[in-house]
């Protein structure tokens, strides 16, 4: 309402039957036929700039109400942590517009759609494990028909190592997703927990299916007795979930893919070295013996080898167990250690995702 009067005072009256918005835009647009932007800027500095600066200074000095105070004031309630009751319903002040379940539902639908569109990601998580399963199955074909010994040990170790590394290429994908997620969570569109859980419910099952198919293919080629299948598959998948949690935690903490690889290497090296095959308890220095008690690969390797050795002769078993230091009765301990490590890695993933790499505004 004040714009026509102001423009007329500046020497630019509104023509009759002219659209005010179009006329004023032509005046303010540099290069247009009615360009008067320079003259209007000079008029602003003469007539309005000082008064506007005073208004801004007064607004900066005066502390206005917070969002929470304004919401509570809407319902004429004092500022407090208790929920507000309106029309018999509880209304709690929350920075998020919808509940956690609604956030998770939307994120799950979005992630499923994006995953189905990206055939390359699906192929990497399912197709590649199947391909590697066929390759390694051909290499170790018929291992179950051979004598129990070093070849069996190497076969189990290679399978465990492959499964451990299966989630390693996904760290860069997690870091890329984190960048987008941080921008969205900074606007309070959803919580970091909803993002992590949606990824866990989509990405992890896909990788788990790939790992399961891979081990089943390898086991079929190996011609091992079916009675050992539950033990082998169970410990292999437990190891996969543990390393998947570790890689997820590292990806949540590392600023980029290169540093994530650098941080992940020591964890991998400790598991590869301290499993009884490369370094045994007998050959390890005393101050590193504790590593064997927290090595998930050692527990998996030991449990599988003990199970496969049940049908072997005492001489065959002695040649393996004596050198590696494998003992019976540690399966439950190994299961507890692996579950605890998996829980710790997932908690660290949540904490790193929530409190690290927040965008600066």
N, C-alpha and C positions, 0 to 999 in steps of 0.2 A: 504493500500500500504506500510506503514511503519512497519507493524507488522512483516513480515518475516525477515527484516533486524535487527529489535530490538531483536527478538528471537535468531537469529544467533549470535549476539553480546553477548547474555547471555549464549551461549553454546548449543542452541537447534535449529540447522538448520532444515529447512523444507525439509523432504524427497521428492525425485522425485516422481511425480504422486500421491502425497498425497493431500487429500482435506485440504486446509489451516484451515478452520473453525473447522473441526473435530479434526485436530492435535492440534490446540491451546486449544480447550476445554479439550482434554485429559490431556494436560500439566497443566491446571489450576484447574482441578477437583480433590479434595483430594480423595485418595483411588483408583484412576484409575491405569491402568498398566503403564502409562507414567507420573504419578503424579510428578510434579515438582513445586507445589504451594509454598512450603516453600522457595525454591531457588529463585523463581520469585518475591516473596514478598520482600526478602532481596535485590534483584537487583533493585526493584522499590525504596526502601528506599535509596539506594546508588546513583542511577542515576536520578530519576525523582521527588522524593518527595519534595525537596527544591524548584525546579523550579515551580512545580505545586502550592505549597503554596504561592509563590510570585504572581502567576497569580490570585489566589483566592483573596488575599488581595487587589490587584489592582482593581479587579472587584467589591469588596465590597465598596471600597472608591468611585469609579466612579458611579454616579447616571445615570442609563439608562432611556430610554423613557418609559412612561406608555403605557398601551394597547391602550388607546384613542389616544395618540400621534402617535403611530405606525400606527393605522388605518387611521388617517387623513393624515399622511405622505405618505401613499400609494396613496392617491388621490392628493398629492402635494398641500394640503391646510393648512393654518395656524391653530393652535389650537383655536377653537372657539365653541360656543354653537350652532351656526346656522347649519342647515342640509347641507350636501354635495350634490351637483348636479352632477350626472354622467349619461351620455347618456339620459338626459332629465328627470331623475328620482331622487327623493330626497332620500338620504341615511343618516339616523341619527345614530350617535354612540349610541349603546345600549348594556348593559351587557347581554341581552338575545338574543338568536339567532333567535327566532320567535316571532310573535306578541302575545298579550294577548289572542286573540280569538283562535289562533292555540294552545296555551298552554291549554286553557279551553277545547277545542275539544278533545285533546289527553287525558287529565286527566279524562274527562267524560267517554270516551270509556273504559279507564282502570278501572275506578271505577265501571262501570256497569258490566264489565266482572267479576271482583273480587266479586262483590255482588251476581251475579248469581251463581258463583261457591260455595259461602259460604251459604249453605242452612240453617245452624244454625242461621246466622245473619238475614236472611229473615224470618225465623220462629219466632225469638225473636221480630222482629218489626211488624209482621203481625199475625202470628199464636198465640202468647201469648195473645195479646189484644182480639182476637176472643174468646179464651178459657176463659179469665177472664170476658169477656162480657156475656158469657153464664152462668158462675157461679153467677155473681152478678145479672144477670137478673132473675135467679131462686130465689135468696134470696129476691129480691124486686118485685117479680112477682105480678101483680095486684095492685100496689101501686096507680095507677091512678083511681081505682074504690073506693078507701077509702076516708074518709073525709080529707079535706085540714088541715094540722097541723104539729105536730112535726115529724111524720113519713115521710111526704113529704119533710120536711126540711132536715132530716137526709139522705134521699135518694139522694137529690141534692148535699149535701155536700160530700157524699162518692163518687159520680160520679166525681165531680170536683177534689177531692183529688187523685183519681186513675189516672185521666188524667194528673194531674200535675206531678206525679211521673213516668210517662211512659218513659221519656227520661233519667231518672237517671242512669240506667245500661249502657247507651251508653257513659258515661264519660270516662270509662277506654278504650273503643275502640277509642275514639277521642285522648286520650293521646298516645296510641300506634301508631296511624297514624301520630301524630305530630312528633314523634321521627324519623320516616322514612322521613317525609316531610322536616324536618330541614336539614337533610343530603343532600337531593336533591336540596333544595333551596339555600343552601350554595355554591353549584356548579353552581348556576344560570341556572338550568334547567327550572325553571318556578317560578312564583311569589307566595307569600303566598296568595294573593287575589284569584288567579286562583284555588288554592287548596281548599280554604274555599268555594268558589262559587260552585265548582264541588261537594263537599260534601253536600252543601245546596240543590242542584238540584237533588240529588239521595237519600240521607239518610232521609232528612226531608219529601219528598213526601211519602216514604215508611212508615215512622212513622205516617204521617198524614192519610194515608189510613187505617192503623191499628187502630188509634184512632177513625176515622169515623165509621168503621165497629163495633168497640166496643160499641160506644154510640148508634148506630142504633139497635144493638141487645138488649142492655139494655132497650132502649125505647120501643121496640116491646114487651118485657116481661112486662113492667110496665103498659101497656094498657092506657097510657095517650092519650088524644085527639091529632090527627095529626096536628091540628091548632097550637099547641105549639112547634112542632118539629123544625121549623127554628130557633126559639129563643134559644132553648136548645142546638142544634147542633152548632149554630153560636158562642155562648159564650163559650161553652166547647172547641171548636177548637181554639178560640182566646187565651184562657187560656193555652192550650197545646203549642201553638207557643211561648207564652211568657216564659214559664218555659223551653222550649227547648232552647231558646236563652240564658237564664240564665245559664243553665247547660253547654252549649257550651262555654260561656265566662269563666266560672269557670274552665272547663277542659283545656282551652287555657292558663290560668294563673298558675294552680297548677302543681307542679313538678311530682306528681304521683297520683294514684287513691285514696289512703288513705287521702291525704291532700285535694283532690278535694271534697271528701265526707264531711270532717270537715268544709270546707268553705261553702258548699252548705246548710248545716243543718240550720244555722241561717236564711237564706232567706226563707227556707221552714217553719221554725217555726213561723216567722213573718206572713206569709200568712195564716197559719193554725190557729193561735191564734187570729189575728186581722181581723176577717171577719164578726163579729157580732154574730156568734154562740157561740164561746168560750168566747171571750171578746167583749163587746159591747161598743158603745160610752159612754153610761151612766156609765158603770163600769170602764172604762179605765182612768188612770191618765191624767191630762190635758197636760202634756209634751209629751204624746205619741198619742195624737189625730191625729197628722199629718199622722201617719201610715195608718189610715183608708182611707185617700185620695190617697194613692199610693199602696193600696193593690189590686192587680188584682183579687184575689179570692173573695174579698168582693163585687166588682162590678158585677162579674159573678153570684155569689150567689144571690145578691139582684135583678138583672135583671130577672133571671129565676124564682125566688120566686114570684116576682110581677106579672109576666106573668101568672104563674100557678094559682095565686090567683084571677084572674079576674072573674072566675066562682064560687068562694067561697062566702060564706055568710059574712056579715060584722063582725059577731061575730068570725068566723074562722080566718078572716084576721087580726082582732085586736089582737087576741091571739098570732099571729106570729110577726106582724109588730111592735107592741108596745114594745115587749121584745127586738127584734133585732135592732130596730131603723131604719128600712128600709124606704126610702122615694122615691117618684116618681120624675122623671125629672133628674136623674143622669146618665142615660144610655149613653148619648153623652159624658159627662165628663169621664165616665169610658172607653169608646172606645178610646178617645184621650189619656188618661193615659196609657192604654195597648199598643197602637201603639207606643207611645213615648218610653216606657220601652223596647219594642221589638227592636226598632231602636238603643237605647243606648246599649243594650246587644250585638247586632251584631257588632256595632262599636268597643266595647271593645274586642270582640272576635278577630277582625282583628288586633287591636293594640297589644293585648297580644301575638297573634300568630307571629306577625312580629318582635317584639322587645324583647321578652322574650325567655329564654331557647335556645339561639343560641349556636351552637357547637363551642368549642374552638379549634382553629387550631394552 
